[in-house]
Amino acid sequence: IPGEVRTPEEFYQMHRALKTGHRVMSTWHAMDGADGIERAATELATLGGSISDYRQSMAKSFDIFVSQKKLGDGSRKVMSIEESTGRVVDGKAETKVLFRYVLTGETDYDESGEIQKIHGYFEQVNPISDKLIQSFYATGITKDEIEEFINVPPQIQGKSNLPSQRDKEV
């Protein structure tokens, strides 16, 4: 777990660990998964090599991207969980959004006009792939533990479609 990576050398160490078969969990600044791969590829290319080769390598090396954002009410929300498809399409790493946080446009204010709460909810938008399911099984996660995420529940207008989130204020 390299923690936050910022410099080309830190990206190199992360990439090296990935290419030698290690699992890596790290953080860096990017807008989403595809932007994260682009950022990593660009940083690595400053040490030598091709951005497109690094982009392809990183797209194949990562399974999941979790994007977080600080909202105007001070809360931090996971805005999306994306799965890397391992492909680069038209020069951009391809990811598939599995889960996302949907902002409703509703905001609570206090008497002085300060934002108190920005409302939203989590929803699943795509199923996890067979490849990711097999990766979970390989780590000991059981079918029962991920069953509810294999098939996407029907969308519910203005509410979470996740059983664990229904009727919760998020």
N, C-alpha and C positions, 0 to 999 in steps of 0.2 A: 504494500500500500504506500505509494510514493507521496500521498498527500497532494497538496496543490502543486501543479507543475506550471512554470512560467517561462523558463529559459529553454533555449534549444537543447542544452545539455540534459536538462531534466526530462524533456520530451524524448530524448535519445534513450535515457535509462528506462523510461516507461516502455518505449517501443522494443528495446532489447529484451526486456522481461517478457513481453507479449510474444515475441518471435521465438523465444526459447521454451514456450509452452506453459508459462506461468499465468495464473489469473491475476488481473490487475484491477484495483479499484482506486480511482484518483479523481481529482477535481481540477477544472480549469475554466476560464471564462469563455463562454460562447453562447449564442442565442438558442441553439438546439443541437441535435446529434450531428446533422450534416455539417453545420458550421463548426462544431467541435473537431470533426475529422479534418476539415479544411485548415483550421487553426493549427492542429498538430502537424499536418503535412507541410504547411508553410514554415513552421518553426524548424522542423527536421531538415528541410531543404536548405536552410541557411548554413547547415554544417556540411553540405555537399549532397548531391543526388537530385533526383527528379521529384518535383511536387506530385506529379501524377502517379509515380511508382509508390511514394509514401501514402498518397491518398488511397490507392488500391489496397495496400498492405494494412492500413489502419481500418478500412471498411471491413476487411475480412477478420481482423483481430478482435474487435469489440462485439459484444453481444447486445448490451443494453446501455442506453443513455437516459439519465434522469436530469431534467432541466427544472431548476428552481428559480423563483423570482420573488423579490420583496415588493409587496403591494403598498399602496399609499396609506393604508391603515397601520403599517409597521409589521404586519404578519408576513411570514414567508410561506409560500405555497409551492408544492411540486406542480409545475404547470404541464409537464408531459413526461411520459415514460415511452421511449422509442426503442424499437428493435432494429439493429443494423441488418440489412439484407445481405451484406457482403459484396454488393455490386456498386459500381460507379456508372451513372447514367448521365450522358451529356456533360461530363467533367465534374459531376457533383455526386457525393456519396448518397446512396439511397437508404432511407430509413422508413420504418412503418410505425406510426403512432399507435400504441396499444391503449394507453390511458391518457386522459387530459383533464385539466381543471378548466371548467367553463365559467367565465364571469357572467353574471346575470344582468349587470347594469344597475343593480340595486345597491345603494350605499346608505348607511346610517350615519347621521351627524349628531353631535351634541348641541347644546343650546348656543354655544359660541360659534358654531359652524365648522368645528373641527371634525374630520373624518374619524368615526369610531369603528366601523366595520364595512368592508367591501365583501359582498355576498357572491357565492359561487358554489359549485359542486363538482365532484369527480365523476367521470364516466369512462367506461371501456368502449373503445371504438373499433378495435380489430382484435381478432383472436391471436394468441401467441402461436408461433410457428411450430411445426413438428421438430425442427432442429433445436429450438429453445426448450421445448418439452423434454427432449432427450438429454439436453444439458442439465436440466433440473433433476431428472431421474438419476443421472450420473453422480450428482452431488448428494443424493439421498433424499431428495424431496419426493414425496409420494404422489401418486395419481390423485388420491383423495384431497391432498393439500392444494392442488392446483386445478382441480376439476372445474370449479366455478369460473375459471379464466380461459378455459380451452374454447368454449363457445361464448360468443358475445351475447349478453342479455339484450332484449329489445330496448330501444331508446325510449326514454320517458321525457316528454317535453318539459323542460324546466326543472328536472330532478335527476338525481343520480340513478343509473341503472345497475349499480353494484349492490348486491344484497347486504353487504356489510355497511353500506352508507345510506340506505333507504331510511327516510324519516329522521335523518340526522341533520342538524344545522352545521355546515362545514365552513 
